[in-house]
């Protein structure tokens, strides 16, 4: 009797579970991706304005909202 599944089988089970989860909850996947994109945009905005003494909240949000 085998009590510990092999690594390959565990990977398959995890992939299947994640695929099923994201198929059922596509809204969560979209939200995670959108949050990640916003984080990257914020990082770029901060790096772009590092040369300035200060970066205003308005400037950062205008970049994030695509107005800059």
C-alpha positions as a Markdown table, in Angstrom:
| # | Residue | x | y | z |
|---|---|---|---|---|
| 1 | Unk | 0.0 | 0.0 | 0.0 |
| 2 | Unk | 1.4 | 3.3 | -1.1 |
| 3 | Unk | 0.7 | 6.2 | 1.3 |
| 4 | Unk | 2.6 | 9.0 | -0.5 |
| 5 | Unk | 1.7 | 9.7 | -4.1 |
| 6 | Unk | 4.6 | 10.2 | -6.5 |
| 7 | Unk | 5.6 | 13.7 | -7.5 |
| 8 | Unk | 4.3 | 13.5 | -11.0 |
| 9 | Unk | 0.8 | 12.4 | -9.9 |
| 10 | Unk | 0.7 | 15.2 | -7.3 |
| 11 | Unk | 1.6 | 17.8 | -10.0 |
| 12 | Unk | -1.2 | 16.4 | -12.2 |
| 13 | Unk | -3.7 | 16.7 | -9.4 |
| 14 | Unk | -2.6 | 20.2 | -8.5 |
| 15 | Unk | -2.9 | 21.3 | -12.2 |
| 16 | Unk | -6.3 | 19.7 | -12.5 |
| 17 | Unk | -7.5 | 21.4 | -9.3 |
| 18 | Unk | -6.2 | 24.8 | -10.4 |
| 19 | Unk | -7.7 | 24.5 | -13.9 |
| 20 | Unk | -11.1 | 23.5 | -12.4 |
| 21 | Unk | -10.9 | 26.4 | -9.9 |
| 22 | Unk | -10.1 | 29.0 | -12.5 |
| 23 | Unk | -12.7 | 27.7 | -14.9 |
| 24 | Unk | -15.3 | 28.1 | -12.2 |
| 25 | Unk | -14.0 | 31.4 | -10.8 |
| 26 | Unk | -12.8 | 33.3 | -13.9 |
| 27 | Unk | -13.7 | 36.5 | -12.1 |
| 28 | Unk | -11.0 | 35.9 | -9.5 |
| 29 | Unk | -8.4 | 35.2 | -12.2 |
| 30 | Unk | -9.3 | 38.5 | -14.0 |
| 31 | Unk | -9.1 | 40.3 | -10.7 |
| 32 | Unk | -5.7 | 38.8 | -9.9 |
| 33 | Unk | -4.3 | 39.7 | -13.3 |
| 34 | Unk | -5.8 | 43.3 | -13.1 |
| 35 | Unk | -4.2 | 43.8 | -9.7 |
| 36 | Unk | -0.8 | 42.5 | -11.0 |
| 37 | Unk | -1.0 | 44.9 | -14.0 |
| 38 | Unk | -1.8 | 47.8 | -11.6 |
| 39 | Unk | 1.1 | 46.9 | -9.4 |
| 40 | Unk | 3.5 | 46.9 | -12.4 |
| 41 | Unk | 2.1 | 50.2 | -13.6 |
| 42 | Unk | 2.6 | 51.7 | -10.1 |
| 43 | Unk | 6.2 | 50.5 | -10.0 |
| 44 | Unk | 6.9 | 52.0 | -13.4 |
| 45 | Unk | 5.3 | 55.3 | -12.3 |
| 46 | Unk | 7.4 | 55.4 | -9.2 |
| 47 | Unk | 10.6 | 54.6 | -11.1 |
| 48 | Unk | 9.8 | 57.2 | -13.8 |
| 49 | Unk | 9.5 | 59.9 | -11.2 |
| 50 | Unk | 12.4 | 58.9 | -8.9 |
| 51 | Unk | 14.5 | 61.7 | -10.3 |
| 52 | Unk | 11.9 | 64.2 | -8.9 |
| 53 | Unk | 12.0 | 65.3 | -5.3 |
| 54 | Unk | 8.4 | 64.2 | -4.8 |
| 55 | Unk | 5.7 | 62.4 | -6.7 |
| 56 | Unk | 2.1 | 63.5 | -6.2 |
| 57 | Unk | -0.7 | 61.0 | -5.7 |
| 58 | Unk | -2.5 | 62.7 | -8.5 |
| 59 | Unk | 0.4 | 62.0 | -10.9 |
| 60 | Unk | 0.6 | 58.4 | -10.0 |
| 61 | Unk | -3.2 | 57.8 | -10.4 |
| 62 | Unk | -3.3 | 59.7 | -13.7 |
| 63 | Unk | -0.6 | 57.3 | -15.0 |
| 64 | Unk | -2.4 | 54.3 | -13.7 |
| 65 | Unk | -5.7 | 55.5 | -15.3 |
| 66 | Unk | -3.9 | 56.0 | -18.6 |
| 67 | Unk | -4.3 | 59.8 | -18.6 |
| 68 | Unk | -0.6 | 60.6 | -18.6 |
